[in-house]
Amino acid sequence: MASITKRGDKWAYSVSMGMNPLTKKQSQMTRSGFFTKKDAIKAAKKIEYKLHVEGGRLTNERNKFSEVVEDWLILYEQEVKPGTLRIRKKALDKVLPIWGSTNISTIDHRAYQSLITDLSARGYSRNYVESIHNSISLIFKFAKKQNLIFDIPCMGVKFRKEYHSEEDKLENFLERDKLSEFLEIAKKSKFEDDYIIFLTLSLTGLRIGELLALRWQDVNLDKKFLRVRHTLYNPNNNQNEYALNSPKTKKSNRVIPLANKLQKALIAYKRYVDSHFKIQSGTDFVFFSGDYKPLTHTAARNRLLSLMKSWKYDKKITLHSFRHTFTSLLIEDNFSILDVSNLLGHADTSITIKVYTHITQPKKLELQRSLSKFANKL
């Protein structure tokens, strides 16, 4: 039976591993850092199950990469949202078949660089490889803290450089005239809410999960603003299995002013909803399916694909493109980077500048021309 103890404001467990054949003494596995006693008990039971039921080989120092991942996940899942945990697990699934049975202390920088190079060679994008790298880094940092390794091998790793033409970059958002064309197509949709969905995305810069989580209590039509409080978590795209999680970052919890055009469109849409649906209290999602559950990501994506087919536009546009479109229009109209960053809910302006360099480049050229005119007057 595991021993559960409290250490400061955290909890720990200690599981008996039986007699060590070398020292002839009882061996214990101890792990700490749990936020509640219940979490420590749950983790201890997992270890006892592996030891006594699965017959797994457990030692006080679990050195295999897969074992370290298991121990890390027990703690990590207490600290993050389900969506974040899912992303980490998917990333590690790319690595476990390669390193699962390898002693983590034998993985050096050369082996790590080889893994990153191999992932790039498989055709994964640099962003995806970097996300896998970020997940693996957490494992090695945990291993170092547990004194399983001396050095973290993922420091200074090199990633494959990707080259994109300006045309490739510009395909991911709509120019002002093309946005107007698209919204006219959306007005003719058989779905009453298509137009207001894409108008809202275009004039607020909401992430799709933030849009789908919107409820009428988050929208103040009189004072012309909406408040981002949640993001929709629905990994299986099942309308009956969803959760409203807190937004991506602290800055993502924000207030966005409503343009007059959007305010009027939302008022008209709400009148339509109130007159056609008898929505029960607590299910007042702004955009919903037939049984008042929030639209799934797949449903929203299929709506867009259908509209794009009607429009016959020759460039790829995704749901996230409307966030880029919103940003490009703001920068084009001389909004400051700080204001744009706040509206988008970025943690700081450096993220805005990094993500939207291709949009801000024309503004840099405009500044250069202005400086040239200024210099000519000297």
Residue pairs with C-beta under 8 A, 6 or more apart in sequence:
2 13
2 14
2 15
2 16
2 41
2 44
2 45
2 47
2 48
3 13
3 14
3 15
4 11
4 12
4 13
4 37
4 40
4 41
4 44
5 11
5 12
5 13
5 14
6 12
6 37
7 32
10 32
10 33
10 34
10 35
11 32
11 34
11 35
11 36
11 37
11 39
11 40
12 30
12 31
12 32
12 33
12 34
12 40
13 30
13 31
13 34
13 40
13 41
13 43
13 44
13 47
14 28
14 29
14 30
15 28
15 29
15 30
15 44
15 47
15 48
15 51
16 26
16 27
16 28
17 26
17 27
17 28
17 29
17 51
17 58
17 59
17 60
18 26
18 27
19 25
19 26
19 27
20 26
20 27
27 59
27 60
28 60
29 47
29 58
29 59
29 60
29 62
30 60
31 43
31 71
31 74
31 75
33 75
34 40
34 43
34 75
34 78
35 78
39 78
43 74
46 74
47 58
50 56
50 58
51 58
61 148
62 68
62 70
62 71
63 103
63 104
63 105
63 148
64 100
64 101
64 102
64 103
64 104
65 95
65 96
65 99
65 100
65 101
65 102
65 103
65 104
65 107
65 139
66 96
66 99
66 100
66 101
68 104
68 139
68 142
68 143
68 146
68 148
69 92
69 96
69 139
71 142
71 146
72 138
72 139
72 142
73 85
73 89
75 142
76 85
76 88
76 138
77 85
80 88
81 233
81 245
81 246
82 233
82 235
82 243
82 245
83 233
83 235
83 245
86 235
87 131
87 135
88 135
88 138
91 131
91 132
91 134
91 135
91 136
92 135
92 136
92 139
94 119
94 132
95 115
95 132
95 136
98 115
99 107
99 115
104 139
104 140
104 143
104 148
104 149
105 148
105 149
105 150
107 153
108 153
109 151
109 153
109 154
109 155
109 156
109 157
111 153
112 136
112 153
112 154
112 157
113 157
113 158
116 129
116 133
116 157
116 158
116 159
117 160
119 129
119 132
120 126
120 129
120 159
120 160
124 132
125 162
126 159
126 160
126 161
126 162
129 159
129 160
130 159
133 154
133 157
133 159
136 154
137 152
137 154
140 149
140 152
140 153
140 154
141 152
143 149
144 150
144 151
144 152
166 358
169 358
170 358
171 315
171 316
172 316
172 317
172 318
172 320
172 321
172 324
173 321
173 322
173 324
173 325
173 327
173 328
173 359
174 182
174 317
174 321
174 322
174 325
175 328
176 329
176 332
178 313
179 202
179 325
179 329
181 311
181 313
182 198
182 307
182 311
182 313
182 317
183 195
183 198
183 199
183 202
185 307
185 310
185 311
186 194
186 195
186 197
186 198
186 199
186 307
187 195
188 310
189 195
189 303
189 306
189 307
191 303
192 269
192 272
193 269
193 287
194 303
194 307
195 265
196 265
196 266
196 269
196 287
197 211
197 287
197 300
197 303
198 304
198 307
198 322
199 261
199 262
199 265
200 206
200 211
200 262
200 266
201 208
201 211
201 319
201 322
201 323
201 326
202 322
202 325
202 326
203 258
203 259
203 261
203 262
203 326
204 211
204 226
204 256
204 258
204 262
204 326
204 343
205 256
205 322
205 323
205 326
205 327
205 330
205 343
205 344
206 214
206 228
206 256
206 323
207 231
207 248
207 252
207 320
207 323
207 345
208 297
208 300
208 319
208 320
209 231
209 232
209 233
209 297
210 228
210 230
210 231
210 232
210 247
210 252
211 287
211 300
212 232
212 234
212 285
212 287
212 294
212 295
212 296
212 297
212 300
213 229
213 230
213 231
213 232
213 244
213 285
213 294
214 226
214 285
214 286
214 287
215 284
215 285
215 286
216 270
216 284
216 286
217 284
218 226
218 227
218 228
218 229
218 286
219 226
219 227
219 258
219 266
219 286
220 226
220 227
221 258
221 263
221 266
221 267
221 270
224 257
224 258
224 260
224 263
225 255
225 256
225 257
225 258
226 255
226 256
226 258
227 254
227 255
227 256
228 247
228 252
228 253
228 254
228 255
228 256
228 345
229 246
229 247
229 253
230 244
230 245
230 246
230 247
231 244
231 245
231 246
231 247
231 248
231 252
232 242
232 243
232 244
232 245
232 294
232 297
233 242
233 243
233 244
233 245
234 241
234 242
234 243
234 294
234 296
234 297
237 296
237 297
237 298
237 299
238 296
239 289
239 291
239 293
239 294
239 295
239 296
239 299
240 293
242 293
242 294
242 296
246 253
247 253
247 254
247 345
248 345
249 345
249 346
249 347
250 347
251 342
251 345
251 346
251 347
251 348
252 345
253 345
254 342
254 343
254 345
256 343
258 266
273 279
277 292
279 288
279 292
280 292
283 292
283 293
285 292
285 293
285 294
285 295
287 294
287 295
287 300
288 294
288 295
289 295
289 296
289 299
297 319
300 319
301 318
301 319
304 317
304 318
304 319
308 317
323 344
324 356
324 359
326 343
327 340
327 344
327 352
327 356
327 359
328 356
328 359
330 339
330 340
330 343
331 340
331 356
331 359
331 360
331 363
337 349
337 352
337 353
337 360
338 349
340 352
340 356
341 348
341 349
341 351
341 352
344 352
346 352
346 355
353 360
